[in-house]
Structures are given as C-alpha cells and as structure tokens.
Amino acid sequence: RRRLEKLLNVEVMMPPSQDPERFSFWLATLSDRRPSERLELLRIRDTREV
C-alpha cells in the first residue's frame, strides 16, 4: 500500500512529455543513480533534434 501511494505521488508530479527538458530532469531525479550518473543522463542529446 505504501509503495502504491509513493507511485501515485510520483505520477502526479510528472511533467507533460511535451516539455522534454522538465521531463528529463524529473526522470533523472527518479532514477536510483549517483549524481554524476544523473548528470551524464541529462547531457544526452537527441541527435534528430535540430
């Protein structure tokens, strides 16, 4: 039950996927990684984007 509540709280805070920058930060914050690994994730770029 507690895990379900935590999951629902996370879902409520999710930004729209139309805002890729906010979505990326939100997703990196959720990941169970060291800060340096999170930063690497945020540095990844979509090569199709102009």
Distance bins in CASP14 RR format, pairs under 12 A and 6 or more apart:
PFRMAT RR
TARGET T0000
AUTHOR 0000-0000-0000
RMODE 2
METHOD distances of the structure
MODEL  1
1 7 0 0 0 0 0 1 0 0 0 0 0
1 8 0 0 0 0 0 1 0 0 0 0 0
2 8 0 0 0 0 0 1 0 0 0 0 0
2 9 0 0 0 0 0 1 0 0 0 0 0
3 9 0 0 0 0 0 1 0 0 0 0 0
3 10 0 0 0 0 0 1 0 0 0 0 0
4 10 0 0 0 0 0 1 0 0 0 0 0
4 11 0 0 0 0 0 1 0 0 0 0 0
5 11 0 0 0 0 0 1 0 0 0 0 0
5 12 0 0 0 0 0 1 0 0 0 0 0
6 12 0 0 0 0 0 1 0 0 0 0 0
6 13 0 0 0 0 0 1 0 0 0 0 0
6 30 0 0 0 0 0 1 0 0 0 0 0
7 13 0 0 0 0 0 1 0 0 0 0 0
7 14 0 0 0 0 0 1 0 0 0 0 0
7 30 0 0 0 0 0 1 0 0 0 0 0
8 14 0 0 0 0 0 1 0 0 0 0 0
9 30 0 0 0 0 0 1 0 0 0 0 0
10 26 0 0 0 0 1 0 0 0 0 0 0
10 27 0 0 0 0 0 1 0 0 0 0 0
10 29 0 0 0 0 1 0 0 0 0 0 0
10 30 1 0 0 1 0 0 0 0 0 0 0
10 31 0 0 0 0 0 1 0 0 0 0 0
11 26 0 0 0 0 0 1 0 0 0 0 0
11 30 0 0 0 0 0 1 0 0 0 0 0
12 26 0 0 0 0 0 1 0 0 0 0 0
13 22 0 0 0 0 0 1 0 0 0 0 0
13 23 0 0 0 0 0 1 0 0 0 0 0
13 25 0 0 0 0 0 1 0 0 0 0 0
13 26 1 0 0 1 0 0 0 0 0 0 0
13 27 0 0 0 0 0 1 0 0 0 0 0
13 29 0 0 0 0 1 0 0 0 0 0 0
13 30 0 0 0 0 1 0 0 0 0 0 0
14 22 0 0 0 0 1 0 0 0 0 0 0
14 23 1 0 0 1 0 0 0 0 0 0 0
14 24 0 0 0 0 0 1 0 0 0 0 0
14 25 0 0 0 0 0 1 0 0 0 0 0
14 26 1 0 0 1 0 0 0 0 0 0 0
14 27 0 0 0 0 1 0 0 0 0 0 0
14 29 0 0 0 0 0 1 0 0 0 0 0
14 30 0 0 0 0 1 0 0 0 0 0 0
15 21 0 0 0 0 1 0 0 0 0 0 0
15 22 1 1 0 0 0 0 0 0 0 0 0
15 23 1 0 1 0 0 0 0 0 0 0 0
15 24 0 0 0 0 1 0 0 0 0 0 0
15 25 0 0 0 0 1 0 0 0 0 0 0
15 26 1 0 1 0 0 0 0 0 0 0 0
15 27 0 0 0 0 1 0 0 0 0 0 0
15 29 0 0 0 0 0 1 0 0 0 0 0
15 30 0 0 0 0 0 1 0 0 0 0 0
16 22 1 0 0 1 0 0 0 0 0 0 0
16 23 1 0 0 1 0 0 0 0 0 0 0
16 26 0 0 0 0 0 1 0 0 0 0 0
17 23 1 0 1 0 0 0 0 0 0 0 0
17 24 0 0 0 0 0 1 0 0 0 0 0
17 26 0 0 0 0 0 1 0 0 0 0 0
17 27 0 0 0 0 1 0 0 0 0 0 0
19 25 0 0 0 0 1 0 0 0 0 0 0
19 26 0 0 0 0 1 0 0 0 0 0 0
19 27 0 0 0 0 0 1 0 0 0 0 0
20 26 0 0 0 0 0 1 0 0 0 0 0
20 27 0 0 0 0 0 1 0 0 0 0 0
20 42 0 0 0 0 0 1 0 0 0 0 0
20 44 0 0 0 0 0 1 0 0 0 0 0
20 45 0 0 0 0 0 1 0 0 0 0 0
20 46 1 0 0 1 0 0 0 0 0 0 0
20 48 0 0 0 0 0 1 0 0 0 0 0
20 49 0 0 0 0 1 0 0 0 0 0 0
21 27 0 0 0 0 0 1 0 0 0 0 0
21 28 0 0 0 0 0 1 0 0 0 0 0
21 42 0 0 0 0 1 0 0 0 0 0 0
21 45 0 0 0 0 0 1 0 0 0 0 0
21 46 0 0 0 0 0 1 0 0 0 0 0
21 49 0 0 0 0 0 1 0 0 0 0 0
22 28 0 0 0 0 0 1 0 0 0 0 0
22 29 0 0 0 0 0 1 0 0 0 0 0
22 42 0 0 0 0 0 1 0 0 0 0 0
23 29 0 0 0 0 0 1 0 0 0 0 0
23 30 0 0 0 0 0 1 0 0 0 0 0
23 42 0 0 0 0 0 1 0 0 0 0 0
24 30 0 0 0 0 0 1 0 0 0 0 0
24 31 0 0 0 0 0 1 0 0 0 0 0
24 38 0 0 0 0 0 1 0 0 0 0 0
24 39 0 0 0 0 0 1 0 0 0 0 0
24 41 1 0 0 1 0 0 0 0 0 0 0
24 42 1 0 0 1 0 0 0 0 0 0 0
24 43 0 0 0 0 0 1 0 0 0 0 0
24 44 0 0 0 0 1 0 0 0 0 0 0
24 45 0 0 0 0 0 1 0 0 0 0 0
24 46 0 0 0 0 1 0 0 0 0 0 0
25 31 0 0 0 0 0 1 0 0 0 0 0
25 38 0 0 0 0 1 0 0 0 0 0 0
25 39 0 0 0 0 0 1 0 0 0 0 0
25 41 0 0 0 0 1 0 0 0 0 0 0
25 42 1 0 0 1 0 0 0 0 0 0 0
26 38 0 0 0 0 0 1 0 0 0 0 0
26 41 0 0 0 0 0 1 0 0 0 0 0
26 42 0 0 0 0 0 1 0 0 0 0 0
27 33 0 0 0 0 0 1 0 0 0 0 0
27 38 0 0 0 0 1 0 0 0 0 0 0
27 41 1 0 0 1 0 0 0 0 0 0 0
27 42 0 0 0 0 1 0 0 0 0 0 0
27 44 0 0 0 0 0 1 0 0 0 0 0
28 34 0 0 0 0 0 1 0 0 0 0 0
28 35 0 0 0 0 1 0 0 0 0 0 0
28 36 0 0 0 0 0 1 0 0 0 0 0
28 37 0 0 0 0 1 0 0 0 0 0 0
28 38 1 0 1 0 0 0 0 0 0 0 0
28 39 0 0 0 0 1 0 0 0 0 0 0
28 40 0 0 0 0 1 0 0 0 0 0 0
28 41 1 0 1 0 0 0 0 0 0 0 0
28 42 1 0 1 0 0 0 0 0 0 0 0
28 43 0 0 0 0 0 1 0 0 0 0 0
28 44 0 0 0 0 1 0 0 0 0 0 0
29 35 0 0 0 0 0 1 0 0 0 0 0
29 38 1 0 0 1 0 0 0 0 0 0 0
29 39 0 0 0 0 0 1 0 0 0 0 0
29 41 0 0 0 0 0 1 0 0 0 0 0
29 42 0 0 0 0 1 0 0 0 0 0 0
30 38 0 0 0 0 1 0 0 0 0 0 0
30 41 0 0 0 0 0 1 0 0 0 0 0
31 37 1 0 0 1 0 0 0 0 0 0 0
31 38 1 0 0 1 0 0 0 0 0 0 0
31 39 0 0 0 0 0 1 0 0 0 0 0
31 40 0 0 0 0 0 1 0 0 0 0 0
31 41 1 0 0 1 0 0 0 0 0 0 0
31 42 0 0 0 0 0 1 0 0 0 0 0
32 38 0 0 0 0 1 0 0 0 0 0 0
32 41 0 0 0 0 0 1 0 0 0 0 0
33 39 0 0 0 0 1 0 0 0 0 0 0
33 40 0 0 0 0 1 0 0 0 0 0 0
33 41 1 0 0 1 0 0 0 0 0 0 0
33 42 0 0 0 0 0 1 0 0 0 0 0
34 40 0 0 0 0 1 0 0 0 0 0 0
34 41 0 0 0 0 0 1 0 0 0 0 0
35 41 0 0 0 0 0 1 0 0 0 0 0
35 42 0 0 0 0 0 1 0 0 0 0 0
36 42 0 0 0 0 0 1 0 0 0 0 0
36 43 0 0 0 0 0 1 0 0 0 0 0
37 43 0 0 0 0 0 1 0 0 0 0 0
37 44 0 0 0 0 0 1 0 0 0 0 0
38 44 0 0 0 0 0 1 0 0 0 0 0
END
